[in-house]
Amino acid sequence: MKRSVYLLQGSLCGILAASFYGMIPLFTVPLYRHGLNPQTVLTARYLLSALILGLMLLCRRRRFVISGMQLRQVILYGLMLALSTLLLFFSYACMDTGLAATVFFVYPAVVAAIMVFGYHERLTPPLFIGMTLAILGVCLLSHGDKEAVVTPQGIALAIGSAVVSGTYLVMLQKSTLRKMNGELITFYGVLFGTPLFLVSAILGPGLQPIAAPEDWVLILALALVSTVASFVLMTVSIRRIGATRTAVIGALEPITAILTGTLLFDETLTALSLVGIGFIILSVILVNLVPRLKHTS
């Protein structure tokens, strides 16, 4: 019974984490339209997220002290978190964004490969089928036109982002970080990830001033919903159902992004997109319902 409750809790946390993360366009598109560059938005997002989490931890009188091993691991986690974001962002500049997103979504396969070959986890048929359906669904969601730009550099960057993402998801499950509070992990993760965005901004377009109150409201929402809530819920999901299933549930992210674009930004929802959404929903049901039925039967 306890195992079934854990599966349900982990699944719900994973669904919410993916949905909240998929809302990023809702907040970033207006910011980009206002003239802010991605490096400025990312730096402000992570710094504000660290501030919010720090205040939350202080209000709850949580200890910030961690072991030397955990400190090294959480620094690495933060750097990988930021590096994955930057690599994917750079891939968008080299190729069609839909195709880049499709290539990036091999990360559930990366997680599965690490767990199977590195930790001897058994890849069950429902999980394998669900993972395949999820990747296929994202391919349909992210399909571009026949003249979409594809470059080796863009593919390499997107794959690199996927490998880094898959690695830190496994790290959250298998390292000593699994013993840490989810809010504390996220606090240190976004704190130590921020310097990469600062370096990228300094070497690239530079940081811009954020003066408009409405821009700060959007960044606050981006930090609260798509960073703090999403990352904390993701760590809880990984603890409850494992990195592989959490990664498959992550396929819900592009669904949220596409529905946001359709409802708020007048983007077109095609028939292929609807089929892709169906595949992803089926994959999430498959990888989560079958284990629950097994443990309750």
LOKEDREN-222139 format. One line per 8 residues: for each residue x, y, z of N, C-alpha, C. Coordinates in nm, 3 decimals, always signed. Atoms other than C-alpha are relative to their C-alpha. Example, Ala and Ser with C-alpha at 12.3 -4.5 7.8 and 13.67 -1.06 7.14 Angstrom:
residues 2
+0.089:-0.119:+0.000:+1.230:-0.450:+0.780:+0.090:+0.120:+0.000  -0.082:-0.119:-0.006:+1.367:-0.106:+0.714:-0.077:+0.109:+0.073 $
***
This chain:
residues 297
+0.083:-0.121:+0.000:+0.000:+0.000:+0.000:+0.087:+0.126:+0.000  -0.089:-0.115:-0.008:+0.282:+0.237:+0.093:+0.068:+0.025:-0.134  -0.064:-0.012:+0.130:+0.455:+0.165:-0.240:-0.094:+0.065:-0.101  +0.099:-0.058:+0.091:+0.133:+0.251:-0.427:-0.018:+0.149:+0.025  +0.013:-0.142:-0.034:+0.101:+0.582:-0.241:+0.121:+0.078:-0.051  -0.122:-0.064:+0.048:+0.464:+0.666:-0.324:-0.006:+0.020:-0.151  +0.011:-0.010:+0.146:+0.399:+0.594:-0.692:-0.097:+0.111:-0.041  +0.098:-0.104:+0.031:+0.092:+0.816:-0.691:+0.056:+0.138:+0.029 $
-0.059:-0.129:-0.034:+0.272:+1.099:-0.511:+0.107:+0.041:-0.100  -0.107:-0.029:+0.094:+0.572:+1.075:-0.741:-0.052:+0.036:-0.137  +0.058:-0.028:+0.132:+0.358:+1.069:-1.053:-0.062:+0.140:-0.003  +0.064:-0.132:-0.005:+0.156:+1.374:-0.946:+0.105:+0.112:+0.005  -0.107:-0.101:-0.008:+0.473:+1.566:-0.854:+0.070:+0.015:-0.135  -0.063:-0.005:+0.131:+0.629:+1.474:-1.188:-0.085:+0.072:-0.102  +0.092:-0.065:+0.094:+0.320:+1.585:-1.381:-0.003:+0.151:+0.025  +0.001:-0.144:-0.033:+0.307:+1.918:-1.196:+0.132:+0.066:-0.036 $
-0.132:-0.056:+0.032:+0.683:+1.972:-1.236:+0.013:+0.025:-0.149  -0.009:-0.013:+0.146:+0.667:+1.912:-1.611:-0.094:+0.109:-0.051  +0.098:-0.101:+0.044:+0.355:+2.128:-1.651:+0.048:+0.141:+0.033  -0.049:-0.132:-0.040:+0.505:+2.419:-1.456:+0.121:+0.041:-0.084  -0.118:-0.032:+0.081:+0.832:+2.397:-1.649:-0.041:+0.035:-0.143  +0.048:-0.027:+0.136:+0.639:+2.392:-1.976:-0.065:+0.136:-0.015  +0.061:-0.134:+0.005:+0.488:+2.729:-1.884:+0.104:+0.111:-0.023  -0.105:-0.100:+0.021:+0.823:+2.902:-1.946:-0.033:+0.099:-0.112 $
+0.032:-0.098:+0.106:+0.707:+3.054:-2.280:-0.102:+0.105:+0.042  +0.102:-0.094:-0.047:+0.413:+3.216:-2.101:+0.065:+0.124:+0.061  -0.067:-0.112:-0.067:+0.659:+3.433:-1.908:+0.114:+0.059:-0.083  -0.118:-0.048:+0.072:+0.961:+3.454:-2.138:-0.032:+0.070:-0.131  +0.033:-0.063:+0.130:+0.794:+3.541:-2.470:-0.027:+0.149:+0.015  +0.017:-0.146:-0.018:+0.666:+3.879:-2.340:+0.129:+0.071:+0.036  -0.126:-0.063:-0.039:+1.007:+3.948:-2.185:+0.091:+0.020:-0.122  -0.081:-0.013:+0.121:+1.185:+3.881:-2.515:-0.059:+0.107:-0.093 $
+0.064:-0.103:+0.083:+0.929:+4.098:-2.693:+0.028:+0.140:+0.053  -0.034:-0.130:-0.061:+1.017:+4.377:-2.451:+0.147:+0.036:-0.021  -0.139:-0.031:+0.036:+1.377:+4.355:-2.574:+0.107:-0.060:+0.088  -0.100:+0.062:-0.087:+1.546:+4.154:-2.298:+0.061:-0.121:-0.069  -0.064:+0.117:+0.059:+1.802:+3.898:-2.411:-0.009:-0.120:+0.095  +0.016:+0.119:-0.084:+1.791:+3.536:-2.284:+0.095:-0.006:+0.119  -0.095:+0.004:-0.111:+2.107:+3.571:-2.072:-0.045:+0.087:+0.117  +0.051:-0.087:-0.107:+1.954:+3.860:-1.879:-0.117:-0.066:+0.072 $
+0.117:+0.066:-0.058:+1.630:+3.669:-1.825:+0.043:-0.119:+0.086  -0.045:+0.117:-0.074:+1.810:+3.351:-1.716:+0.072:+0.039:+0.129  -0.073:-0.043:-0.120:+2.040:+3.534:-1.474:-0.097:+0.052:+0.106  +0.098:-0.054:-0.095:+1.751:+3.726:-1.315:-0.089:-0.111:+0.056  +0.084:+0.112:-0.043:+1.541:+3.409:-1.302:+0.068:-0.082:+0.108  -0.071:+0.084:-0.096:+1.805:+3.206:-1.117:+0.031:+0.076:+0.129  -0.031:-0.078:-0.121:+1.910:+3.485:-0.878:-0.125:+0.021:+0.085  +0.125:-0.021:-0.073:+1.549:+3.560:-0.785:-0.050:-0.131:+0.060 $
+0.039:+0.131:-0.053:+1.478:+3.188:-0.743:+0.081:-0.034:+0.125  -0.085:+0.025:-0.116:+1.775:+3.156:-0.505:-0.044:+0.085:+0.119  +0.047:-0.088:-0.107:+1.648:+3.455:-0.306:-0.130:-0.051:+0.061  +0.129:+0.051:-0.049:+1.296:+3.313:-0.281:+0.020:-0.126:+0.085  -0.023:+0.124:-0.073:+1.420:+2.970:-0.175:+0.076:+0.025:+0.130  -0.073:-0.034:-0.122:+1.663:+3.122:+0.074:-0.092:+0.055:+0.107  +0.096:-0.056:-0.095:+1.383:+3.320:+0.238:-0.095:-0.108:+0.053  +0.086:+0.110:-0.042:+1.161:+3.011:+0.245:+0.070:-0.088:+0.103 $
-0.076:+0.084:-0.092:+1.433:+2.809:+0.415:+0.022:+0.070:+0.134  -0.017:-0.076:-0.124:+1.497:+3.086:+0.668:-0.129:+0.004:+0.081  +0.129:-0.006:-0.070:+1.126:+3.119:+0.750:-0.034:-0.134:+0.066  +0.026:+0.132:-0.056:+1.110:+2.744:+0.808:+0.112:-0.047:+0.093  -0.112:+0.027:-0.090:+1.431:+2.759:+1.011:+0.075:-0.127:-0.040  -0.078:+0.111:+0.052:+1.599:+2.504:+0.788:+0.148:+0.033:+0.007  -0.145:-0.020:-0.005:+1.972:+2.456:+0.822:+0.056:+0.002:-0.142  -0.066:-0.007:+0.130:+2.188:+2.556:+0.525:+0.127:-0.084:-0.002 $
-0.126:+0.075:-0.009:+2.481:+2.346:+0.648:-0.016:-0.137:-0.065  -0.002:+0.131:+0.063:+2.562:+2.044:+0.431:+0.142:-0.054:+0.008  -0.132:+0.063:-0.009:+2.851:+1.799:+0.421:+0.087:+0.043:-0.118  -0.091:-0.034:+0.108:+3.159:+1.853:+0.207:-0.032:-0.075:-0.127  +0.037:+0.080:+0.116:+3.053:+1.570:-0.025:-0.125:+0.057:-0.067  +0.122:-0.056:+0.056:+2.705:+1.717:-0.067:+0.026:+0.135:-0.066  -0.033:-0.130:+0.059:+2.854:+2.061:-0.134:+0.061:-0.018:-0.139  -0.061:+0.026:+0.131:+3.069:+1.924:-0.417:-0.104:-0.047:-0.100 $
+0.101:+0.054:+0.091:+2.774:+1.736:-0.561:-0.102:+0.105:-0.040  +0.101:-0.100:+0.031:+2.532:+2.028:-0.539:+0.058:+0.110:-0.089  -0.065:-0.094:+0.092:+2.785:+2.260:-0.707:-0.001:-0.058:-0.141  +0.002:+0.067:+0.131:+2.816:+2.006:-0.988:-0.141:-0.003:-0.058  +0.140:+0.000:+0.044:+2.436:+1.976:-1.005:-0.040:+0.136:-0.054  +0.035:-0.134:+0.045:+2.395:+2.353:-1.032:+0.064:+0.035:-0.132  -0.070:-0.028:+0.126:+2.656:+2.380:-1.305:-0.061:-0.078:-0.116  +0.061:+0.081:+0.106:+2.496:+2.096:-1.502:-0.139:+0.053:-0.035 $
+0.133:-0.057:+0.022:+2.152:+2.251:-1.458:+0.009:+0.120:-0.095  -0.018:-0.118:+0.083:+2.274:+2.579:-1.608:+0.058:-0.035:-0.137  -0.064:+0.038:+0.126:+2.492:+2.412:-1.873:-0.101:-0.061:-0.096  +0.103:+0.061:+0.086:+2.199:+2.207:-2.004:-0.087:+0.108:-0.065  +0.081:-0.110:+0.052:+1.992:+2.525:-2.042:+0.074:+0.078:-0.107  -0.079:-0.078:+0.095:+2.273:+2.712:-2.218:+0.024:-0.077:-0.130  -0.024:+0.079:+0.120:+2.354:+2.427:-2.458:-0.124:-0.005:-0.089  +0.124:+0.004:+0.078:+1.989:+2.401:-2.561:-0.028:+0.136:-0.062 $
+0.019:-0.135:+0.054:+1.968:+2.779:-2.601:+0.092:+0.025:-0.120  -0.092:-0.018:+0.111:+2.279:+2.779:-2.823:-0.040:-0.085:-0.121  +0.044:+0.083:+0.112:+2.134:+2.494:-3.031:-0.112:+0.067:-0.078  +0.107:-0.072:+0.068:+1.832:+2.713:-3.107:+0.054:+0.099:-0.102  -0.060:-0.096:+0.092:+2.068:+2.959:-3.274:+0.060:-0.067:-0.123  -0.065:+0.074:+0.109:+2.206:+2.684:-3.501:-0.097:-0.078:-0.086  +0.094:+0.082:+0.077:+1.893:+2.502:-3.616:-0.142:+0.033:+0.042  +0.141:-0.020:-0.029:+1.514:+2.497:-3.615:-0.030:-0.039:+0.146 $
+0.023:+0.024:-0.143:+1.391:+2.521:-3.254:-0.082:-0.127:+0.026  +0.080:+0.121:-0.017:+1.134:+2.244:-3.301:+0.085:-0.125:-0.012  -0.089:+0.115:+0.017:+1.398:+2.002:-3.426:+0.099:-0.010:+0.116  -0.092:+0.000:-0.114:+1.637:+2.106:-3.148:-0.070:-0.059:+0.122  +0.076:+0.053:-0.113:+1.365:+2.032:-2.892:-0.020:-0.151:-0.014  +0.016:+0.143:+0.024:+1.308:+1.692:-3.054:+0.128:-0.076:+0.033  -0.128:+0.065:-0.028:+1.678:+1.603:-3.042:+0.027:+0.000:+0.151  -0.022:-0.010:-0.144:+1.695:+1.723:-2.680:-0.077:-0.107:+0.075 $
+0.083:+0.093:-0.076:+1.419:+1.487:-2.579:+0.044:-0.146:-0.012  -0.056:+0.133:-0.018:+1.642:+1.185:-2.613:+0.046:-0.018:+0.145  -0.053:+0.011:-0.136:+1.725:+1.261:-2.248:-0.065:-0.110:+0.084  +0.048:+0.117:-0.074:+1.482:+0.995:-2.112:+0.077:-0.127:-0.037  -0.080:+0.115:+0.041:+1.682:+0.743:-2.317:+0.138:+0.004:+0.067  -0.128:-0.015:-0.070:+2.002:+0.882:-2.164:-0.014:-0.047:+0.145  +0.025:+0.043:-0.138:+1.856:+0.836:-1.815:-0.013:-0.152:+0.007  +0.021:+0.144:+0.000:+1.743:+0.482:-1.899:+0.131:-0.074:-0.022 $
-0.128:+0.066:+0.029:+2.085:+0.392:-2.043:+0.092:+0.002:+0.122  -0.084:-0.010:-0.119:+2.269:+0.519:-1.734:-0.050:-0.094:+0.110  +0.056:+0.084:-0.106:+2.031:+0.336:-1.500:+0.017:-0.149:-0.032  -0.010:+0.141:+0.038:+2.043:+0.009:-1.697:+0.145:-0.047:+0.001  -0.139:+0.045:+0.013:+2.416:-0.007:-1.773:+0.087:+0.040:+0.120  -0.081:-0.045:-0.114:+2.547:+0.188:-1.474:-0.047:-0.054:+0.132  +0.054:+0.043:-0.129:+2.313:+0.072:-1.199:-0.083:-0.128:-0.010  +0.063:+0.131:+0.022:+2.170:-0.251:-1.348:-0.151:+0.002:+0.029 $
+0.146:-0.007:-0.015:+1.810:-0.128:-1.332:-0.066:-0.072:-0.116  +0.070:+0.073:+0.104:+1.568:-0.344:-1.526:-0.094:+0.093:-0.075  +0.087:-0.082:+0.083:+1.401:-0.165:-1.817:-0.120:-0.084:-0.041  +0.118:+0.082:+0.024:+1.051:-0.312:-1.812:-0.065:+0.035:-0.133  +0.070:-0.028:+0.127:+0.842:-0.344:-2.131:-0.091:+0.123:+0.006  +0.083:-0.121:-0.004:+0.585:-0.082:-2.015:+0.082:+0.128:+0.000  -0.085:-0.120:-0.007:+0.865:+0.164:-1.937:+0.066:+0.027:-0.135  -0.063:-0.016:+0.132:+1.040:+0.101:-2.270:-0.100:+0.051:-0.103 $
+0.104:-0.043:+0.094:+0.716:+0.137:-2.467:-0.042:+0.144:+0.030  +0.038:-0.136:-0.038:+0.620:+0.447:-2.270:+0.105:+0.102:-0.041  -0.108:-0.090:+0.039:+0.960:+0.605:-2.332:+0.000:+0.021:-0.152  +0.004:-0.011:+0.146:+0.933:+0.530:-2.705:-0.117:+0.087:-0.045  +0.117:-0.081:+0.033:+0.583:+0.678:-2.722:+0.023:+0.148:+0.033  -0.027:-0.137:-0.040:+0.700:+0.989:-2.536:+0.090:+0.070:-0.102  -0.093:-0.059:+0.097:+0.990:+1.051:-2.775:-0.069:+0.020:-0.134  +0.074:-0.014:+0.126:+0.768:+0.987:-3.077:-0.099:+0.115:+0.009 $
+0.095:-0.110:-0.017:+0.507:+1.223:-2.936:+0.065:+0.136:-0.007  -0.072:-0.127:+0.007:+0.763:+1.499:-2.890:+0.044:+0.029:-0.142  -0.036:-0.018:+0.141:+0.882:+1.442:-3.247:-0.117:+0.058:-0.080  +0.118:-0.050:+0.070:+0.528:+1.499:-3.371:-0.034:+0.143:+0.043  +0.027:-0.135:-0.050:+0.483:+1.804:-3.149:+0.098:+0.102:-0.058  -0.105:-0.093:+0.037:+0.810:+1.957:-3.261:+0.034:-0.004:-0.148  -0.033:+0.012:+0.143:+0.793:+1.874:-3.633:+0.006:+0.138:-0.063  -0.015:-0.128:+0.071:+0.914:+2.159:-3.848:-0.039:-0.015:-0.145 $
+0.030:+0.009:+0.142:+0.863:+2.243:-4.211:+0.117:-0.068:-0.071  -0.100:+0.074:+0.076:+1.059:+2.065:-4.487:+0.127:+0.080:-0.024  -0.116:-0.083:+0.024:+1.294:+2.360:-4.521:+0.068:+0.044:+0.131  -0.059:-0.036:-0.129:+1.387:+2.372:-4.153:+0.152:-0.016:-0.003  -0.145:+0.001:-0.002:+1.752:+2.444:-4.085:+0.050:-0.105:+0.099  -0.062:+0.101:-0.085:+1.956:+2.153:-3.949:+0.151:+0.010:-0.019  -0.145:-0.008:+0.008:+2.328:+2.179:-3.867:+0.063:-0.101:+0.096  -0.069:+0.091:-0.093:+2.578:+1.937:-3.711:+0.025:+0.064:+0.136 $
-0.025:-0.069:-0.126:+2.661:+2.201:-3.449:-0.127:+0.003:+0.086  +0.126:-0.005:-0.073:+2.294:+2.238:-3.354:-0.037:-0.134:+0.059  +0.030:+0.135:-0.048:+2.246:+1.862:-3.325:+0.092:-0.036:+0.117  -0.097:+0.031:-0.106:+2.564:+1.826:-3.116:-0.034:+0.074:+0.129  +0.035:-0.078:-0.118:+2.456:+2.105:-2.881:-0.125:-0.054:+0.069  +0.123:+0.054:-0.057:+2.105:+1.961:-2.836:+0.024:-0.134:+0.067  -0.033:+0.129:-0.061:+2.243:+1.613:-2.772:+0.080:+0.021:+0.129  -0.077:-0.032:-0.120:+2.493:+1.761:-2.527:-0.090:+0.043:+0.114 $
+0.097:-0.044:-0.100:+2.207:+1.931:-2.343:-0.077:-0.119:+0.057  +0.073:+0.118:-0.044:+2.018:+1.600:-2.329:+0.085:-0.088:+0.090  -0.090:+0.083:-0.081:+2.319:+1.411:-2.194:+0.021:+0.061:+0.138  -0.019:-0.068:-0.128:+2.378:+1.671:-1.923:-0.128:-0.012:+0.085  +0.127:+0.011:-0.072:+2.007:+1.669:-1.829:-0.020:-0.140:+0.056  +0.016:+0.137:-0.046:+1.994:+1.291:-1.811:+0.094:-0.034:+0.114  -0.099:+0.027:-0.104:+2.309:+1.283:-1.599:-0.040:+0.060:+0.133  +0.034:-0.059:-0.130:+2.188:+1.528:-1.337:-0.129:-0.058:+0.058 $
+0.118:+0.067:-0.054:+1.852:+1.351:-1.310:+0.039:-0.128:+0.075  -0.049:+0.121:-0.068:+2.032:+1.027:-1.226:+0.076:+0.038:+0.127  -0.077:-0.047:-0.116:+2.262:+1.219:-0.991:-0.091:+0.030:+0.119  +0.094:-0.032:-0.107:+1.962:+1.342:-0.792:-0.053:-0.125:+0.069  +0.051:+0.124:-0.057:+1.854:+0.982:-0.740:+0.108:-0.082:+0.068  -0.103:+0.094:-0.044:+2.184:+0.805:-0.684:+0.107:+0.059:+0.091  -0.104:-0.060:-0.083:+2.408:+1.056:-0.504:-0.054:+0.026:+0.141  +0.044:-0.033:-0.136:+2.395:+1.172:-0.142:-0.101:+0.114:+0.001 $
+0.099:-0.108:+0.008:+2.173:+1.459:-0.264:-0.142:-0.051:+0.028  +0.134:+0.054:-0.023:+1.876:+1.223:-0.235:-0.043:+0.013:+0.146  +0.030:-0.014:-0.142:+1.902:+1.269:+0.144:-0.030:+0.144:+0.039  +0.021:-0.141:-0.031:+1.874:+1.648:+0.121:-0.143:+0.042:-0.025  +0.130:-0.061:+0.022:+1.559:+1.855:+0.143:-0.008:+0.055:-0.142  +0.015:-0.043:+0.139:+1.422:+1.932:-0.205:+0.020:+0.149:-0.020  -0.017:-0.145:+0.010:+1.410:+2.306:-0.141:+0.146:+0.040:+0.014  -0.141:-0.031:-0.021:+1.770:+2.306:-0.018:+0.082:-0.036:-0.124 $
-0.068:+0.039:+0.124:+1.890:+2.116:-0.326:-0.021:+0.104:-0.108  +0.032:-0.098:+0.104:+1.711:+2.360:-0.554:+0.066:+0.134:+0.028  -0.065:-0.126:-0.037:+1.846:+2.661:-0.362:+0.146:+0.000:-0.042  -0.141:+0.005:+0.036:+2.206:+2.553:-0.400:+0.019:-0.021:-0.150  -0.010:+0.024:+0.143:+2.144:+2.433:-0.755:-0.009:+0.128:-0.082  +0.016:-0.124:+0.076:+2.016:+2.766:-0.887:+0.106:+0.103:+0.038  -0.103:-0.094:-0.044:+2.270:+2.958:-0.677:+0.132:-0.026:-0.072  -0.128:+0.033:+0.063:+2.570:+2.772:-0.818:-0.010:-0.008:-0.152 $
+0.015:-0.001:+0.145:+2.423:+2.764:-1.168:+0.004:+0.140:-0.059  +0.006:-0.138:+0.048:+2.392:+3.142:-1.194:+0.130:+0.050:-0.063  -0.124:-0.051:+0.060:+2.764:+3.214:-1.261:+0.017:-0.035:-0.148  -0.013:+0.036:+0.141:+2.744:+3.027:-1.593:-0.077:+0.098:-0.089  +0.078:-0.097:+0.077:+2.471:+3.263:-1.714:+0.069:+0.135:-0.002  -0.073:-0.127:-0.006:+2.673:+3.562:-1.597:+0.119:+0.000:-0.097  -0.114:+0.011:+0.093:+2.979:+3.440:-1.790:-0.048:+0.005:-0.144  +0.054:-0.001:+0.135:+2.768:+3.375:-2.097:-0.045:+0.140:-0.042 $
+0.044:-0.136:+0.030:+2.621:+3.725:-2.075:+0.119:+0.092:-0.025  -0.118:-0.085:+0.014:+2.963:+3.888:-2.031:+0.071:-0.026:-0.132  -0.067:+0.035:+0.125:+3.110:+3.699:-2.325:-0.089:+0.024:-0.122  +0.093:-0.018:+0.111:+2.798:+3.752:-2.535:-0.061:+0.138:-0.004  +0.068:-0.129:+0.018:+2.536:+4.026:-2.550:+0.005:+0.094:+0.121  -0.003:-0.083:-0.119:+2.587:+4.151:-2.193:-0.132:+0.000:+0.075  +0.121:-0.010:-0.080:+2.338:+4.203:-1.912:-0.070:+0.133:-0.025  +0.079:-0.120:+0.024:+2.056:+4.452:-1.962:-0.071:+0.043:+0.128 $
+0.078:-0.044:-0.117:+1.882:+4.666:-1.700:-0.147:-0.039:-0.017  +0.143:+0.034:+0.002:+1.529:+4.556:-1.608:-0.071:+0.108:+0.080  +0.060:-0.117:-0.065:+1.331:+4.870:-1.534:-0.151:-0.010:+0.014  +0.146:+0.001:+0.001:+0.967:+4.800:-1.622:-0.056:-0.090:+0.109  +0.060:+0.084:-0.105:+0.755:+4.675:-1.327:-0.063:-0.128:-0.054  +0.064:+0.120:+0.054:+0.566:+4.435:-1.555:+0.103:-0.107:-0.035  -0.105:+0.098:+0.027:+0.897:+4.271:-1.652:+0.041:-0.072:+0.127  -0.035:+0.062:-0.128:+0.979:+4.209:-1.287:-0.110:-0.096:+0.046 $
+0.112:+0.090:-0.034:+0.632:+4.058:-1.236:+0.014:-0.131:-0.078  -0.017:+0.119:+0.084:+0.696:+3.819:-1.527:+0.117:-0.085:+0.048  -0.117:+0.074:-0.048:+1.040:+3.724:-1.395:-0.029:-0.065:+0.134  +0.039:+0.059:-0.128:+0.896:+3.669:-1.046:-0.086:-0.125:-0.023  +0.084:+0.116:+0.032:+0.631:+3.437:-1.194:+0.084:-0.114:-0.058  -0.090:+0.099:+0.060:+0.900:+3.260:-1.398:+0.081:-0.071:+0.109  -0.080:+0.058:-0.108:+1.108:+3.208:-1.083:-0.086:-0.089:+0.091  +0.085:+0.075:-0.092:+0.818:+3.093:-0.863:-0.056:-0.127:-0.063 $
+0.073:+0.112:+0.062:+0.634:+2.866:-1.108:+0.093:-0.095:-0.072  -0.078:+0.087:+0.089:+0.884:+2.738:-1.365:+0.139:-0.032:+0.052  -0.131:+0.032:-0.056:+1.190:+2.724:-1.140:-0.016:-0.060:+0.138  +0.010:+0.048:-0.137:+1.120:+2.696:-0.767:-0.096:-0.119:+0.010  +0.100:+0.107:-0.012:+0.799:+2.490:-0.786:+0.038:-0.120:-0.087  -0.032:+0.109:+0.093:+0.909:+2.287:-1.089:+0.117:-0.083:+0.048  -0.119:+0.074:-0.039:+1.256:+2.194:-0.963:-0.020:-0.075:+0.131  +0.025:+0.068:-0.127:+1.142:+2.112:-0.608:-0.088:-0.124:-0.022 $
+0.089:+0.113:+0.028:+0.860:+1.892:-0.736:+0.072:-0.110:-0.077  -0.077:+0.099:+0.076:+1.101:+1.722:-0.976:+0.085:-0.087:+0.094  -0.083:+0.077:-0.093:+1.332:+1.620:-0.690:-0.086:-0.097:+0.081  +0.091:+0.088:-0.074:+1.036:+1.478:-0.497:-0.043:-0.116:-0.089  +0.041:+0.103:+0.093:+0.921:+1.287:-0.805:+0.109:-0.105:-0.020  -0.112:+0.093:+0.019:+1.266:+1.134:-0.858:+0.014:-0.092:+0.120  -0.011:+0.082:-0.121:+1.273:+1.014:-0.497:-0.112:-0.105:+0.006  +0.115:+0.090:-0.011:+0.928:+0.856:-0.527:-0.003:-0.106:-0.110 $
+0.018:+0.094:+0.111:+0.933:+0.696:-0.874:+0.126:-0.023:-0.083  -0.125:+0.022:+0.072:+1.293:+0.718:-0.995:+0.020:+0.098:-0.115  -0.037:-0.097:+0.103:+1.475:+0.922:-1.256:-0.058:-0.034:-0.136  +0.046:+0.039:+0.133:+1.363:+0.721:-1.559:-0.146:+0.037:-0.022  +0.142:-0.033:+0.015:+0.989:+0.756:-1.501:-0.023:+0.151:+0.006  +0.013:-0.146:-0.006:+1.027:+1.122:-1.404:+0.039:+0.062:-0.133  -0.042:-0.052:+0.130:+1.212:+1.181:-1.731:-0.107:-0.021:-0.106  +0.107:+0.026:+0.096:+0.932:+1.019:-1.932:-0.117:+0.096:+0.021 $
+0.108:-0.096:-0.030:+0.672:+1.233:-1.755:+0.037:+0.139:-0.048  -0.045:-0.129:+0.050:+0.884:+1.529:-1.862:-0.048:+0.032:-0.140  +0.056:-0.024:+0.134:+0.731:+1.484:-2.208:-0.122:+0.090:+0.005  +0.113:-0.091:-0.015:+0.438:+1.683:-2.070:+0.042:+0.146:-0.016  -0.049:-0.138:+0.012:+0.659:+1.994:-2.082:-0.037:+0.064:-0.134  +0.036:-0.064:+0.128:+0.618:+2.057:-2.458:-0.150:+0.011:-0.022  +0.146:-0.013:+0.013:+0.243:+1.991:-2.431:-0.045:+0.133:+0.061  +0.035:-0.126:-0.065:+0.211:+2.277:-2.184:+0.046:+0.119:-0.082 $
-0.053:-0.110:+0.079:+0.432:+2.498:-2.399:-0.083:+0.024:-0.126  +0.077:-0.014:+0.123:+0.232:+2.426:-2.715:-0.141:+0.051:+0.029  +0.133:-0.047:-0.034:-0.104:+2.474:-2.546:+0.004:+0.148:+0.041  -0.017:-0.141:-0.035:+0.024:+2.804:-2.402:+0.011:+0.085:-0.125  -0.015:-0.074:+0.125:+0.131:+2.916:-2.747:-0.128:+0.007:-0.079  +0.125:+0.005:+0.075:-0.200:+2.811:-2.898:-0.106:+0.092:+0.061  +0.105:-0.075:-0.067:-0.423:+2.972:-2.638:+0.032:+0.148:+0.017  -0.036:-0.137:-0.033:-0.227:+3.291:-2.570:+0.078:+0.074:-0.108 $
-0.086:-0.067:+0.098:+0.004:+3.359:-2.863:-0.041:-0.029:-0.144  +0.058:+0.020:+0.134:-0.218:+3.262:-3.158:+0.081:-0.095:-0.087  -0.071:+0.100:+0.079:+0.000:+2.969:-3.263:-0.097:-0.108:-0.043  +0.090:+0.099:+0.058:-0.151:+2.690:-3.472:+0.023:-0.139:+0.061  -0.007:+0.136:-0.051:-0.229:+2.349:-3.323:-0.039:-0.094:-0.113  +0.023:+0.085:+0.116:-0.193:+2.097:-3.607:-0.052:-0.137:+0.040  +0.048:+0.136:-0.024:-0.337:+1.749:-3.644:+0.113:-0.089:+0.053  -0.114:+0.078:-0.049:+0.011:+1.601:-3.596:+0.031:+0.032:+0.146 $
-0.021:-0.039:-0.138:+0.046:+1.798:-3.275:-0.098:-0.070:+0.093  +0.102:+0.068:-0.080:-0.278:+1.650:-3.146:+0.033:-0.149:+0.016  -0.041:+0.140:-0.009:-0.155:+1.299:-3.229:+0.117:-0.014:+0.097  -0.114:+0.001:-0.091:+0.172:+1.378:-3.050:-0.042:+0.014:+0.145  +0.052:-0.017:-0.136:-0.018:+1.497:-2.743:-0.061:-0.131:+0.049  +0.061:+0.128:-0.036:-0.214:+1.170:-2.747:+0.104:-0.105:+0.036  -0.108:+0.096:-0.028:+0.107:+0.964:-2.760:+0.065:+0.028:+0.135  -0.067:-0.035:-0.126:+0.260:+1.155:-2.470:-0.089:-0.032:+0.119 $
+0.093:+0.033:-0.109:-0.050:+1.124:-2.251:-0.005:-0.151:+0.021  +0.001:+0.147:-0.010:-0.059:+0.750:-2.330:+0.127:-0.051:+0.066  -0.127:+0.044:-0.060:+0.309:+0.716:-2.237:+0.002:+0.026:+0.150  +0.002:-0.033:-0.143:+0.258:+0.891:-1.902:-0.092:-0.096:+0.076  +0.092:+0.097:-0.061:-0.040:+0.666:-1.824:+0.066:-0.136:+0.011  -0.060:+0.133:+0.006:+0.156:+0.357:-1.926:+0.109:-0.018:+0.106  -0.113:+0.018:-0.092:+0.469:+0.417:-1.717:-0.040:+0.019:+0.146  +0.041:-0.024:-0.138:+0.271:+0.516:-1.409:-0.115:-0.089:+0.046 $
+0.114:+0.082:-0.039:-0.052:+0.313:-1.413:+0.038:-0.146:+0.017  -0.037:+0.141:-0.006:+0.104:-0.028:-1.480:+0.071:-0.034:+0.130  -0.061:+0.031:-0.130:+0.339:-0.017:-1.176:-0.097:+0.007:+0.117  +0.097:-0.011:-0.110:+0.053:+0.097:-0.953:-0.092:-0.121:+0.004  +0.087:+0.118:+0.005:-0.171:-0.187:-1.070:+0.074:-0.123:+0.051  -0.083:+0.113:-0.042:+0.114:-0.431:-1.011:+0.012:-0.007:+0.151  -0.022:-0.003:-0.145:+0.163:-0.318:-0.652:-0.130:-0.003:+0.081  +0.127:+0.004:-0.072:-0.206:-0.301:-0.566:-0.075:-0.130:-0.023 $
+0.069:+0.125:+0.030:-0.301:-0.636:-0.716:+0.038:-0.111:+0.098 $
***
